[in-house]
Amino acid sequence: MPEITSNWWKEYLKEDVNEETFTSEQNTLFETYQATPDQKRIFQSIKTGKNLFLPDDLTNEEILWNIGVMGVRHPHRGDMTFYRKSVIERLKRHDEAERRYKWRTGQWTRRAMRVLVEQWSLGMMVVVPDIETSDGSPMIFTKEWYEHMPLRDDLPEGFWEYRATTVYPLMARSICRCYPMATMKGLVSLADMTDFDWDKYDMEQKMRHSDLQAVIPNKLRRMISINPDEKMKKQLEDFGTVAKKYGFVMYDTLDEAMAAEAKLLPSEIPTWVGGSLRVDIKKCLRYLFRREPEALELMEDVYKEMEEKNEILHPTFMQNSH
């Protein structure tokens, strides 16, 4: 389907954009992120715009992330004006993202990397290279499993808070860098809730940071849960229209999900969410950090140390992966 466009840009640009409008770096970014002509026009109108009151330290890639996250692929003129405005409003939250989550300056530390290695080795929020939806969205696969943890009240103070406010934003930023379609098309999540434990997970912490995706350019376009309990089903029912708007869906079994989402989900999914695909978790981590050499080196060191100390658990559902 060709892009439907108009002369909406004349309000913001003296002339239309072409390849010569941009630097070689910008053109490379547009190619990598598969930016549409109208997205390029929005980009240029932001770069050259006056009195937008945006942070001075925004990079070309960060602007493009936010254009992608707010993306409307085939808008009419009215939508384009709103689209541009929504991107600018989101970019204004850049300072808030830094203040609350160190989005720009946060660095992978040994402590944060240990959490990530532990989570991914347990099948929690893993992005697998080359496994994507039929329309090209990267996927996050999650097994909610807390058998190795004490009850929530017995966990160290700030246990879940650190994961939500430090590790997750770091991981989300690495995903943005590594997977261009994470921002341009959005992520699709598939989570197995069979072993979810309400007595161990801190749902209040999750609610406190429920606006995180409105602050950082992290876009989950569809969240598919399988094997939910009755409490989860009731929550989804209570949220109703809101849940539907944000792409929350639940299915009693994996088979039901695969049938209902057949046009979206890949034919093969990892073992820890009930599929047959064997996955090398360390390779997934290496791919995640392919643009971050210091983080990659740290991951290799932390992973080796945890292996040597037998700190990487191997639950049954992960034994078909390695």
C-alpha positions as CSV (number, residue, x, y, z in Angstrom):
1,M,0.0,0.0,0.0
2,P,1.6,3.4,-1.0
3,E,1.9,6.0,1.6
4,I,-0.9,8.5,1.6
5,T,0.5,12.0,2.0
6,S,-0.3,15.6,1.2
7,N,1.3,19.0,1.5
8,W,0.9,19.1,5.3
9,W,4.7,19.6,5.6
10,K,4.5,23.1,4.0
11,E,3.5,24.6,7.3
12,Y,6.8,23.4,8.8
13,L,9.3,23.2,6.0
14,K,10.4,25.6,3.3
15,E,10.9,22.8,0.8
16,D,10.2,19.0,0.7
17,V,12.9,16.6,1.8
18,N,15.0,14.3,-0.4
19,E,18.1,12.3,0.2
20,E,20.3,15.4,-0.2
21,T,18.4,17.1,2.6
22,F,20.1,14.8,5.2
23,T,23.6,13.8,6.2
24,S,24.9,10.4,5.3
25,E,24.5,9.3,9.0
26,Q,20.8,10.4,8.9
27,N,20.1,8.6,5.6
28,T,21.7,5.4,7.0
29,L,19.4,5.7,10.1
30,F,16.4,6.2,7.8
31,E,17.3,3.0,5.9
32,T,17.9,1.0,9.1
33,Y,14.7,2.1,10.6
34,Q,12.7,1.9,7.4
35,A,11.4,5.5,7.9
36,T,8.6,6.6,5.6
37,P,8.8,9.8,3.6
38,D,6.4,11.5,6.0
39,Q,8.4,10.3,9.0
40,K,11.5,11.9,7.4
41,R,9.5,15.1,7.0
42,I,8.6,15.1,10.7
43,F,12.2,14.4,11.6
44,Q,13.4,17.4,9.5
45,S,10.7,19.7,10.8
46,I,11.8,18.9,14.4
47,K,15.5,19.3,13.5
48,T,14.9,22.8,12.0
49,G,11.9,23.9,14.0
50,K,11.9,27.0,16.2
51,N,10.6,27.4,19.7
52,L,9.9,23.7,20.2
53,F,11.6,23.8,23.6
54,L,13.1,20.4,23.3
55,P,16.2,19.1,25.2
56,D,19.5,20.1,23.6
57,D,21.0,16.6,23.9
58,L,18.6,14.7,21.8
59,T,20.4,12.5,19.2
60,N,19.1,11.8,15.7
61,E,18.4,8.2,16.7
62,E,16.5,9.2,19.8
63,I,14.3,11.5,17.7
64,L,13.7,8.7,15.3
65,W,12.8,6.3,18.1
66,N,10.1,8.6,19.3
67,I,8.8,9.2,15.7
68,G,8.6,5.4,15.4
69,V,6.8,4.9,18.8
70,M,4.2,7.5,18.0
71,G,4.0,6.2,14.4
72,V,1.0,6.2,12.2
73,R,2.0,4.5,9.0
74,H,-0.7,5.8,6.5
75,P,-2.2,9.0,8.0
76,H,-4.3,11.6,6.2
77,R,-3.4,15.3,6.6
78,G,-5.2,15.8,10.0
79,D,-3.4,12.8,11.4
80,M,0.0,14.1,10.2
81,T,-0.4,17.3,12.1
82,F,-1.4,15.5,15.2
83,Y,1.3,12.9,14.7
84,R,4.0,15.6,14.6
85,K,2.6,17.2,17.7
86,S,2.5,14.0,19.6
87,V,6.1,13.2,18.7
88,I,7.2,16.7,20.0
89,E,5.2,16.2,23.2
90,R,6.9,12.9,23.7
91,L,10.3,14.3,23.1
92,K,9.7,16.9,25.8
93,R,9.6,14.0,28.3
94,H,13.2,13.2,27.6
95,D,14.3,15.1,30.7
96,E,11.7,13.3,32.8
97,A,13.0,9.9,31.4
98,E,16.5,10.9,32.5
99,R,15.4,12.2,35.9
100,R,13.3,9.2,36.8
101,Y,15.1,6.3,34.9
102,K,18.5,7.7,33.8
103,W,17.4,6.9,30.3
104,R,20.3,8.8,28.7
105,T,23.2,8.5,31.2
106,G,22.4,5.2,32.9
107,Q,25.2,2.6,32.5
108,W,25.2,-1.2,32.8
109,T,26.8,-2.0,36.2
110,R,27.8,-5.4,37.5
111,R,24.8,-5.5,39.7
112,A,22.3,-4.7,36.9
113,M,24.0,-7.1,34.5
114,R,23.7,-9.9,37.1
115,V,19.9,-9.3,37.3
116,L,19.6,-9.3,33.5
117,V,21.6,-12.6,33.1
118,E,19.5,-14.2,35.8
119,Q,16.2,-13.1,34.3
120,W,17.1,-14.1,30.7
121,S,18.5,-17.5,31.9
122,L,15.1,-18.0,33.5
123,G,13.2,-17.1,30.4
124,M,12.0,-13.7,31.6
125,M,11.6,-10.9,29.0
126,V,13.9,-12.5,26.5
127,V,14.2,-11.1,22.9
128,V,15.3,-13.8,20.5
129,P,17.2,-12.7,17.3
130,D,15.4,-13.6,14.1
131,I,12.2,-14.6,15.8
132,E,9.6,-12.0,15.0
133,T,5.9,-11.6,14.1
134,S,4.6,-12.0,10.6
135,D,4.7,-8.3,10.1
136,G,8.2,-7.8,11.5
137,S,7.9,-6.9,15.1
138,P,10.5,-8.3,17.5
139,M,9.1,-10.5,20.3
140,I,9.6,-10.7,24.0
141,F,9.1,-14.2,25.5
142,T,8.5,-14.5,29.3
143,K,8.0,-17.3,31.7
144,E,6.7,-15.9,35.0
145,W,8.4,-18.2,37.5
146,Y,9.4,-17.3,41.0
147,E,9.9,-20.7,42.7
148,H,13.5,-19.8,43.6
149,M,12.5,-16.6,45.4
150,P,11.3,-16.0,49.0
151,L,8.0,-14.4,49.7
152,R,7.7,-10.7,48.7
153,D,7.9,-9.5,52.3
154,D,11.1,-11.5,52.8
155,L,12.9,-10.1,49.8
156,P,15.6,-7.4,50.3
157,E,14.2,-3.9,50.4
158,G,14.0,-2.4,46.9
159,F,14.3,-5.8,45.2
160,W,11.5,-5.2,42.6
161,E,11.9,-1.5,42.5
162,Y,15.5,-1.8,41.3
163,R,14.4,-4.2,38.5
164,A,11.7,-1.8,37.4
165,T,13.5,1.5,37.6
166,T,17.1,0.6,36.8
167,V,17.4,-2.8,35.0
168,Y,14.2,-2.5,32.8
169,P,15.1,0.9,31.4
170,L,18.6,-0.2,30.7
171,M,17.3,-3.3,28.9
172,A,14.7,-1.3,27.0
173,R,17.4,1.1,25.8
174,S,19.6,-1.7,24.6
175,I,16.6,-3.2,22.8
176,C,15.9,0.1,21.0
177,R,19.6,0.2,19.9
178,C,19.7,-3.4,18.8
179,Y,16.3,-4.0,17.3
180,P,15.2,-1.0,15.0
181,M,11.7,-2.4,14.5
182,A,11.2,-2.4,18.3
183,T,10.4,1.3,18.0
184,M,9.2,1.5,14.4
185,K,6.7,-1.4,14.6
186,G,6.6,-2.1,18.4
187,L,7.3,-5.2,20.4
188,V,4.9,-8.1,20.9
189,S,5.0,-10.0,24.2
190,L,4.1,-13.6,24.8
191,A,4.0,-14.6,28.5
192,D,3.3,-17.9,30.2
193,M,1.6,-17.2,33.5
194,T,1.3,-20.8,34.7
195,D,3.6,-20.3,37.6
196,F,2.9,-16.7,38.5
197,D,3.0,-16.1,42.3
198,W,0.9,-13.2,43.7
199,D,2.7,-13.6,47.1
200,K,6.1,-13.0,45.6
201,Y,5.6,-10.5,42.8
202,D,5.2,-6.8,43.8
203,M,2.2,-5.6,41.8
204,E,2.1,-2.3,43.6
205,Q,5.6,-1.5,42.2
206,K,4.3,-2.3,38.8
207,M,1.4,0.1,39.2
208,R,3.7,2.9,40.5
209,H,5.6,2.7,37.2
210,S,2.7,1.9,34.9
211,D,3.5,5.1,33.0
212,L,7.1,4.1,32.2
213,Q,6.2,3.4,28.5
214,A,4.8,6.9,28.2
215,V,8.2,8.3,29.3
216,I,10.8,6.1,27.6
217,P,10.5,5.1,23.9
218,N,9.5,1.5,24.6
219,K,6.5,0.3,22.6
220,L,4.6,-2.9,23.4
221,R,1.9,-3.1,20.7
222,R,0.4,-6.4,21.9
223,M,0.7,-8.3,25.1
224,I,-0.4,-11.9,24.9
225,S,-0.7,-14.0,28.1
226,I,-1.4,-17.7,28.3
227,N,-2.5,-19.9,31.2
228,P,-3.8,-17.0,33.4
229,D,-5.5,-17.6,36.8
230,E,-9.0,-16.4,37.7
231,K,-7.6,-13.2,39.4
232,M,-5.8,-12.2,36.2
233,K,-8.9,-12.8,34.1
234,K,-10.9,-10.7,36.4
235,Q,-8.4,-7.8,36.2
236,L,-8.5,-8.0,32.4
237,E,-12.3,-7.9,32.5
238,D,-12.2,-4.9,34.8
239,F,-9.9,-3.0,32.5
240,G,-12.1,-3.8,29.6
241,T,-11.8,-1.2,26.9
242,V,-8.5,0.1,28.2
243,A,-7.0,-3.4,28.0
244,K,-8.2,-3.8,24.4
245,K,-6.8,-0.3,23.4
246,Y,-3.3,-1.3,24.7
247,G,-3.3,-4.8,23.2
248,F,-3.8,-6.9,26.3
249,V,-5.2,-10.3,25.5
250,M,-5.4,-13.6,27.5
251,Y,-5.9,-17.2,26.4
252,D,-6.4,-20.3,28.5
253,T,-3.8,-22.4,26.6
254,L,-1.0,-21.9,24.2
255,D,-2.9,-23.8,21.5
256,E,-5.8,-21.2,21.8
257,A,-3.3,-18.4,21.5
258,M,-1.5,-19.8,18.5
259,A,-4.9,-20.4,16.7
260,A,-6.3,-16.9,17.6
261,E,-3.1,-15.1,16.8
262,A,-2.1,-17.2,13.8
263,K,-1.7,-14.2,11.5
264,L,0.7,-12.6,13.9
265,L,2.7,-15.1,15.9
266,P,5.7,-17.1,14.4
267,S,5.2,-20.8,13.9
268,E,8.1,-21.6,16.3
269,I,8.3,-20.3,19.8
270,P,10.9,-21.0,22.6
271,T,10.6,-23.9,25.0
272,W,10.0,-21.8,28.1
273,V,6.7,-20.6,26.8
274,G,5.6,-24.0,25.7
275,G,7.1,-24.2,22.2
276,S,9.8,-26.5,20.8
277,L,12.4,-23.9,19.7
278,R,15.7,-24.4,21.5
279,V,17.4,-21.1,22.2
280,D,21.0,-20.2,23.2
281,I,20.4,-17.5,25.8
282,K,24.0,-16.3,25.8
283,K,23.8,-15.7,22.0
284,C,20.6,-13.7,22.6
285,L,22.5,-11.5,25.2
286,R,25.5,-11.1,22.8
287,Y,23.1,-10.0,20.1
288,L,21.4,-7.5,22.5
289,F,24.7,-5.8,23.2
290,R,26.2,-5.9,19.6
291,R,26.2,-2.1,19.5
292,E,27.5,-1.6,23.1
293,P,31.0,-3.1,23.4
294,E,31.5,-2.2,27.0
295,A,28.2,-3.7,28.1
296,L,29.0,-6.8,25.9
297,E,32.4,-7.2,27.7
298,L,30.7,-6.8,31.1
299,M,28.0,-9.4,30.2
300,E,30.6,-11.9,29.1
301,D,32.5,-11.5,32.4
302,V,29.4,-11.6,34.6
303,Y,28.0,-14.6,32.8
304,K,31.3,-16.5,33.2
305,E,31.5,-15.6,36.9
306,M,27.9,-16.8,37.5
307,E,28.5,-20.0,35.6
308,E,31.6,-20.8,37.6
309,K,29.8,-20.1,40.9
310,N,26.7,-22.2,39.8
311,E,24.5,-19.1,40.2
312,I,22.7,-19.7,36.9
313,L,19.7,-21.8,37.6
314,H,18.6,-24.5,35.2
315,P,14.9,-25.1,35.8
316,T,13.2,-27.9,33.8
317,F,11.5,-25.5,31.4
318,M,14.9,-24.0,30.4
319,Q,16.8,-27.3,30.0
320,N,16.0,-27.6,26.3
321,S,17.7,-24.2,25.9
322,H,21.2,-23.4,26.9
